[in-house]
């Protein structure tokens, strides 16, 4: 399915996100797309989001923390709408922006950071 484009390869995207988690850093959509050889466009971002869904589904199957939470908007450091409408946020029912959202994202990112730092 992945073909020659790393944008559609969950293993390639996962490798970048595991590296970011081990470095205890989030990546913007633009940064991750650049790592995958693309410039930011809305269609490329949407394609990336589909691959992120596959990465997180595989992570859940392995009992690992999800990684898509590490991909954020440059403007506010929070994931985009696609992340919020998925199941990743658990029982959180608050706003998608602002202090409560930032606290949730920091907590979920910390889970990924701690998990992968211990396996680095």
Buried (B, 14 or more C-beta within 10 A) or exposed (E): EEEEEBBBBBEBBBBBBBBBBBEBEBBBBBBBBEBBEBEBEEEBBEBBBEBBBBBBEBBEEEEBBBBBBBBBBEEEBBBBEBBBEBEBBEEBEEEBEEEEBEEBBBEBBEBBBEBBEEEE
